[in-house]
Amino acid sequence: MTVAVALAVLCVPVGLSSCTAGSAKATGATTLGQTRKVGHGRKPDADELLVIRTDDSTSAYGKPMQVSAPSDGSGVPVTLVTEFFSTSRFLFIYVDGDMVEVQETPKDRTVVPLSGDRLSEGTHTVEAVQYAGDSPAATVTMYKTAQYVVS
């Protein structure tokens, strides 16, 4: 009986430390997500650069893509490099927090037309997101973002 009690006491701290490590990791992920405004209301599990480009400009680390709004009010097609997203999950694309496209089977490249308020002067954000269960109410499984500047 004494041996059994001693084993139980030894197992409890091990169980608690495992539990605490898991909680700390989860708390860190939540804290990281809370420092960033994600327009679609979900917190990313991991942030990575999304490469976006037009015929005249490409985004790069620390450098947003540059866009000139056409004087005739027409749209600007922007290509998103989406080759690293899973083809087994839907791909949701947001511009300034608004969902602009959902692809059932993502391709290596996705073209999103920018027009209207998305071509207003200033800095804008593009997000490409995949969720478990193919629903924005589910956990984020892949998240990439980029910015572009309209002048």
C-alpha positions as a Markdown table, in Angstrom:
| # | Residue | x | y | z |
|---|---|---|---|---|
| 1 | Met | 0.0 | 0.0 | 0.0 |
| 2 | Thr | 2.8 | 2.4 | 0.8 |
| 3 | Val | 4.5 | 1.7 | -2.5 |
| 4 | Ala | 1.3 | 2.4 | -4.4 |
| 5 | Val | 0.9 | 5.7 | -2.7 |
| 6 | Ala | 4.5 | 6.7 | -3.4 |
| 7 | Leu | 4.0 | 5.9 | -7.1 |
| 8 | Ala | 0.8 | 8.0 | -7.2 |
| 9 | Val | 2.6 | 10.9 | -5.7 |
| 10 | Leu | 5.4 | 10.6 | -8.2 |
| 11 | Cys | 3.0 | 10.4 | -11.2 |
| 12 | Val | 1.0 | 13.5 | -10.2 |
| 13 | Pro | 3.9 | 16.0 | -10.7 |
| 14 | Val | 4.8 | 14.5 | -14.1 |
| 15 | Gly | 1.1 | 14.7 | -15.2 |
| 16 | Leu | 0.9 | 18.3 | -14.0 |
| 17 | Ser | 4.1 | 19.4 | -15.8 |
| 18 | Ser | 2.9 | 17.8 | -19.0 |
| 19 | Cys | -0.4 | 19.6 | -18.6 |
| 20 | Thr | 1.3 | 22.9 | -17.8 |
| 21 | Ala | 3.6 | 22.7 | -20.8 |
| 22 | Gly | 0.6 | 22.1 | -23.0 |
| 23 | Ser | -1.3 | 25.0 | -21.5 |
| 24 | Ala | 1.7 | 27.3 | -21.9 |
| 25 | Lys | 2.0 | 26.4 | -25.5 |
| 26 | Ala | -1.7 | 27.0 | -26.2 |
| 27 | Thr | -1.5 | 30.3 | -24.3 |
| 28 | Gly | 1.5 | 31.4 | -26.3 |
| 29 | Ala | -0.3 | 30.6 | -29.6 |
| 30 | Thr | -3.4 | 32.6 | -28.5 |
| 31 | Thr | -1.3 | 35.5 | -27.3 |
| 32 | Leu | 0.6 | 35.6 | -30.6 |
| 33 | Gly | -2.7 | 35.6 | -32.5 |
| 34 | Gln | -4.2 | 38.4 | -30.4 |
| 35 | Thr | -1.3 | 40.8 | -31.2 |
| 36 | Arg | -2.5 | 40.8 | -34.8 |
| 37 | Lys | -5.9 | 41.9 | -36.2 |
| 38 | Val | -7.1 | 39.2 | -38.4 |
| 39 | Gly | -10.0 | 40.6 | -40.5 |
| 40 | His | -11.9 | 37.3 | -40.7 |
| 41 | Gly | -12.1 | 36.9 | -37.0 |
| 42 | Arg | -9.8 | 33.8 | -36.7 |
| 43 | Lys | -6.4 | 33.7 | -35.1 |
| 44 | Pro | -3.7 | 32.2 | -37.2 |
| 45 | Asp | -1.8 | 29.1 | -36.0 |
| 46 | Ala | 1.2 | 30.3 | -38.1 |
| 47 | Asp | 2.0 | 33.3 | -40.1 |
| 48 | Glu | 3.8 | 33.2 | -43.3 |
| 49 | Leu | 4.3 | 35.6 | -46.2 |
| 50 | Leu | 1.8 | 35.3 | -49.0 |
| 51 | Val | 3.4 | 36.3 | -52.3 |
| 52 | Ile | 1.2 | 38.6 | -54.4 |
| 53 | Arg | 2.0 | 40.3 | -57.7 |
| 54 | Thr | 0.8 | 42.3 | -60.7 |
| 55 | Asp | 2.6 | 42.8 | -64.0 |
| 56 | Asp | 4.4 | 45.8 | -62.4 |
| 57 | Ser | 5.2 | 44.8 | -58.8 |
| 58 | Thr | 5.6 | 41.9 | -56.4 |
| 59 | Ser | 5.4 | 41.7 | -52.6 |
| 60 | Ala | 8.5 | 40.6 | -50.8 |
| 61 | Tyr | 9.6 | 40.2 | -47.1 |
| 62 | Gly | 9.1 | 43.6 | -45.5 |
| 63 | Lys | 8.0 | 45.2 | -48.9 |
| 64 | Pro | 4.4 | 45.4 | -49.9 |
| 65 | Met | 3.3 | 45.2 | -53.5 |
| 66 | Gln | 2.8 | 48.6 | -55.1 |
| 67 | Val | -0.4 | 49.2 | -57.1 |
| 68 | Ser | -1.4 | 52.2 | -59.2 |
| 69 | Ala | -5.2 | 52.6 | -59.5 |
| 70 | Pro | -6.2 | 52.8 | -63.1 |
| 71 | Ser | -7.6 | 56.3 | -64.1 |
| 72 | Asp | -10.5 | 54.7 | -66.0 |
| 73 | Gly | -11.8 | 52.9 | -62.8 |
| 74 | Ser | -11.1 | 49.4 | -64.1 |
| 75 | Gly | -9.9 | 46.6 | -61.8 |
| 76 | Val | -6.4 | 45.4 | -61.3 |
| 77 | Pro | -5.8 | 41.6 | -61.4 |
| 78 | Val | -3.6 | 40.4 | -58.6 |
| 79 | Thr | -2.0 | 36.9 | -58.7 |
| 80 | Leu | -1.6 | 35.1 | -55.3 |
| 81 | Val | 1.0 | 32.3 | -55.2 |
| 82 | Thr | -1.0 | 29.6 | -53.4 |
| 83 | Glu | 1.1 | 26.5 | -54.3 |
| 84 | Phe | 1.8 | 25.7 | -50.7 |
| 85 | Phe | -1.8 | 25.3 | -49.6 |
| 86 | Ser | -3.4 | 21.9 | -49.3 |
| 87 | Thr | -5.5 | 20.8 | -52.3 |
| 88 | Ser | -7.7 | 18.8 | -49.9 |
| 89 | Arg | -9.1 | 21.9 | -48.1 |
| 90 | Phe | -11.0 | 24.9 | -49.3 |
| 91 | Leu | -9.0 | 28.1 | -49.7 |
| 92 | Phe | -10.6 | 31.3 | -48.4 |
| 93 | Ile | -9.2 | 34.6 | -49.7 |
| 94 | Tyr | -9.9 | 37.9 | -47.9 |
| 95 | Val | -9.0 | 41.5 | -48.8 |
| 96 | Asp | -9.2 | 44.0 | -46.0 |
| 97 | Gly | -11.2 | 41.5 | -43.9 |
| 98 | Asp | -13.8 | 40.8 | -46.6 |
| 99 | Met | -14.1 | 37.4 | -48.1 |
| 100 | Val | -13.6 | 37.8 | -51.8 |
| 101 | Glu | -13.2 | 34.2 | -53.0 |
| 102 | Val | -13.5 | 30.6 | -51.9 |
| 103 | Gln | -11.8 | 27.8 | -53.9 |
| 104 | Glu | -12.8 | 24.3 | -53.4 |
| 105 | Thr | -9.6 | 22.9 | -54.9 |
| 106 | Pro | -6.8 | 25.5 | -54.6 |
| 107 | Lys | -4.5 | 25.9 | -57.6 |
| 108 | Asp | -0.8 | 27.0 | -57.7 |
| 109 | Arg | -1.8 | 30.5 | -58.6 |
| 110 | Thr | -5.0 | 32.4 | -57.9 |
| 111 | Val | -6.1 | 35.6 | -59.6 |
| 112 | Val | -8.2 | 38.1 | -57.5 |
| 113 | Pro | -9.5 | 41.3 | -59.2 |
| 114 | Leu | -9.1 | 44.4 | -57.1 |
| 115 | Ser | -11.6 | 47.2 | -57.7 |
| 116 | Gly | -13.6 | 49.8 | -55.9 |
| 117 | Asp | -12.6 | 50.4 | -52.2 |
| 118 | Arg | -9.8 | 47.8 | -52.6 |
| 119 | Leu | -8.1 | 50.3 | -54.9 |
| 120 | Ser | -8.5 | 53.3 | -52.5 |
| 121 | Glu | -5.2 | 55.1 | -51.6 |
| 122 | Gly | -3.4 | 53.5 | -48.7 |
| 123 | Thr | -2.2 | 50.1 | -47.4 |
| 124 | His | -4.4 | 47.0 | -47.8 |
| 125 | Thr | -4.2 | 43.4 | -46.6 |
| 126 | Val | -4.7 | 40.2 | -48.4 |
| 127 | Glu | -5.1 | 36.9 | -46.4 |
| 128 | Ala | -5.3 | 33.3 | -47.7 |
| 129 | Val | -6.7 | 30.9 | -45.1 |
| 130 | Gln | -7.5 | 27.3 | -44.8 |
| 131 | Tyr | -9.7 | 25.9 | -42.0 |
| 132 | Ala | -10.2 | 22.4 | -40.6 |
| 133 | Gly | -13.6 | 21.3 | -41.8 |
| 134 | Asp | -13.6 | 23.9 | -44.6 |
| 135 | Ser | -15.5 | 26.4 | -42.4 |
| 136 | Pro | -14.4 | 29.8 | -41.2 |
| 137 | Ala | -15.9 | 28.8 | -37.8 |
| 138 | Ala | -13.2 | 26.0 | -37.5 |
| 139 | Thr | -9.6 | 26.1 | -36.5 |
| 140 | Val | -7.1 | 27.8 | -38.9 |
| 141 | Thr | -4.8 | 25.2 | -40.4 |
| 142 | Met | -2.9 | 27.4 | -42.8 |
| 143 | Tyr | -2.6 | 31.2 | -42.9 |
| 144 | Lys | -0.6 | 33.5 | -45.1 |
| 145 | Thr | -0.9 | 37.3 | -45.5 |
| 146 | Ala | 0.6 | 40.1 | -47.6 |
| 147 | Gln | 0.0 | 43.8 | -48.0 |
| 148 | Tyr | -0.2 | 46.1 | -51.0 |
| 149 | Val | -0.1 | 49.9 | -51.2 |
| 150 | Val | -2.2 | 51.9 | -53.6 |
| 151 | Ser | -0.8 | 55.2 | -54.7 |
